[in-house]
Amino acid sequence: MIKAVSSLVAWCAPVRYQPRIFFGRFDILFALLLGLLAAAISFHGFGQFDPAIYEPQNLNRWFDADQSFILVVITDPVSTGDSSQIARHPLFILLTSPLVRALTTLGVDPLAGVRWIIAGCAFLATTFLFSALRGLGLPRAAAALFTGVFLASATFLHWFSILETYAFSAVSISFMLMILTSAGESRWWAWIIASVATLSVTITNWTLALASVLFRLDIRKAIVLSIAALIIGALLAIAQRLCYPGTPVFFNPGHLKQQVKVILTDARRKETGTRTPGLNVWSAVITSAVAPTPEVRPQYLDRKPRRLIVNNQYSPLSSHTMSGGIAFASWLVLLAGGALGGWANRERHAVFAAVSVFLLGQFAFHAVFGEVTFLFSANFFPALVLFTAFSWFSPLRIPAIVAAFAFVVAGGASNYTQFEAATRLANAILVRQ
């Protein structure tokens, strides 16, 4: 493993990556408009759910999401106790609970406040991703088009419309991508802030920060900045515990041991008889972009059905609509173009290597962890969009641009249709007190 990483670092070394884009007022205007569009889509999507989905008995109904638990975490974090599940998200309470408390103090209903917060996440993730694409060197129109791919995706429509940790996670990933493509090596403070941001929401997302500093910066500086980010994250976790007594610290050995145990036993505890690593990776690479027709399936625990949930993990390829089939073909073209462009463009090898290592790590992890892989797609999908954007630098530039247009139109239509179908199914299986 160490030898492979060393070879990748050497592969990036001949041509040092240098950001070339100066962000002007038109970039800011494009980013704001795309961000506002994202927020509007998110706000609309949030309203499609019956509020009963946030009642405790409806945990996991939406693709195994913990929406009702997360609502308790951010509205009354002390009541959740020293939970190892919260420890997966080191600073999530510190990032969200004060904002929710401020809104409720002003008289805003908690769910209404959450709706605005998730829309804010959509705005930030979109503006950061557009900026990352511009930093990579794409013209404004091309950067806007690939940002449109993000907005038309199954990931965006499904996970920026409900309360979970994933919208916040996508914000941190998109911010790190912006620093990766746009920040100079001397801006150490920006690298540290982005590194802490990726660590703050989901521990495994920190691998993007580690890969980014490894391939973009001098090795000594990369080590120093990573250690500094870890120390700052630990101090903030201690501050979070002081502000909210009983909340866990992510570096607690007991919690770390518990998380490793959960990962190692996940397949055995939730085995349904049909899940395979290949199916999980397919869901991560394909379903994150183009959603198949959802269905209601039983969720299992120790091989016994526990509750009905909305799921698309086992939906066959034939379940796609015609527009979904067009989006699927377009996505394959974008993936192929991204791989070719990233490999061929020597000037951007450092960025391509960092994004690729992060994505491969995510796919390997979710090959064995998670009953519904689609649940985790927002953790890595912004990076997957940036990966496809390398097609701009490939011999497939023209086919990739055509494919991106086709994905935005056909994929947007298909994914919204599947999102509506999923919300109808979810609302139909809710249990009310």
Residue, then its C-alpha position, 0 to 999 in steps of 0.5 A: m500500500i505504501k509503495a503504491v502511494s509512493s508511486l502515485v506521488a512520484w507520478c504527480a511530481p514531474v509537473r507541479y500543479q498550480p491554480r490558474i483561475f482568478f475568481g472574478r465577479f462573474d464567477i461569484l454571480f454564477a456561483l450565487l445563481l447556481g447556489l440559489l437554484a440548489a437551495a430552491i430545489s432542496f426547499h421544494g424536496f423537503g416539503q414532499f415528506d410527511p412530517a411523521i417521517y421524523e417520529p422515532q418509530n419511523l427511523n430508517r424508512w428512507f433508505d436506512a437514514d437516521q433522520s429522526f435520530i439526527l433531529v433529536v441530536i441537533t435539538d436536544p444533544v444532551s439527551t442522546g448520551d455518550s453514543s458511539q454513533i454520534a462519535r462517527h460525526p466528530l463535530f456535527i453537534l457543535l456545527t448544527s445545534p447552536l444554529v437550530r437553538a438560535l432559530t427556535t429561540l426566534g420562534v421558528d419551528p424546529l422542522a421549519g428551521v431544519r428545512w432552511i438549514i438543509a437548503g443552506c447546505a445545498f447552497l454552500a455545496t453547490t457554490f463550493l463545487f462550482s468554484a472547485l470546477r473553475g479552479l480546475g481550469l474549466p471555463r465558466a459555462a463548462a463549470a456551470l454545466f458540470t455543476g448542473v450534473f450535480l444538481a440533476s443527480a440522484t444524490f442531490l435530489h434524495w439527500f438534500s431534501i431530508l435531515e441527515t448528516y450527508a448534506f453537511s458532509a457534502v458541504s465539507i467535501s465540496f469545500m475541500l475540493m475547492i481548496l484542492t483545485s484553487a488554493g496555493e501552497s502558501r495558504w496553510w490556514a485554508w488547508i487546515i480549515a478545509s481539513v478540519a471541515t472534512l473531519s468534522v462531519t464524518i471521520t472517513n471523509w478526512t481521507l480526502a484532506l489527507a490525500s489532498v495535502l499529500f499530492r498537492l503539498d510538500i510531504r513535510k508540510a502535508i504531515v504538519l498540516s494534517i497533525a495540526a488539523l487533527i489537534i484542532g479537531a480534537l480540541l473542538a471535540i473537547a469544547q463540544r463535550l464541555c458545551y453539551p455534557g455527555t456528547p462523545v469525543f471521536f478519539n475515545p479508544g472505546h468508541l473507535k473500537q466499537q466503530v471497527k466492530v460495527i464495520l466488521t459485523d455489519a454484513r453478518r448482522k444485516e444480511t439479506g441474502t442478496r447483498t454483494p460487494g459488487l452490488n454495493v460498488w455498483s450502487a456507489v458508482i451508478t445509483s449515486a448518479v442515476a436512481p433506479t425505481p425504488e421499492v419497499r423492502p423489509q430491513y433485516l436484523d440477524r436475518k429477521p425482518r425488522r421494518l419496511i423501508v424504501n430501498n433501491q439497492y436491488s432494483p434491476l437495471s431494467s427498472h430505469t425509465m427511458s430518460g433514466g437509460i439516457a442518463f445512465a449511458s451519459w454517465l458512463v461516457l462522463l466516467a470514461g472521459g474523466a478517467l482518460g482526461g485525468w490520466a492524460n493531463r499531466e498538469r493536473h495529476a496531483v488533483f486527479a490522484a487525490v480525488s481518485v485515491f479518495l474515491l477508491g477508498q470510499f468504494a472499497f469501504h462501502a463494498v463491505f459496509g452499509e446495507v443501503t449504499f445509496l445512503f452514503s452517496a453524498n459523502f463522495f458524490p461531489a468528488l465523483v462529479l469533479f472526477t468526471a469533469f476531467s473529461w474536459f481535458s480528454p480526447l472525449r471532450i465533445p462527447a462528454i459535453v454532449a453527455a453532460f447536457a443529456f444527463v442534466v436534462a434526462g437525468g434530472a427528469s428521471n431522478y426527480t420522477q424516482f424521488e417523487a416515487a420514493t417519497r410516495l412510498a415512504n409516506a405510505i409506510l410511515v407509522r404514526q403514534 
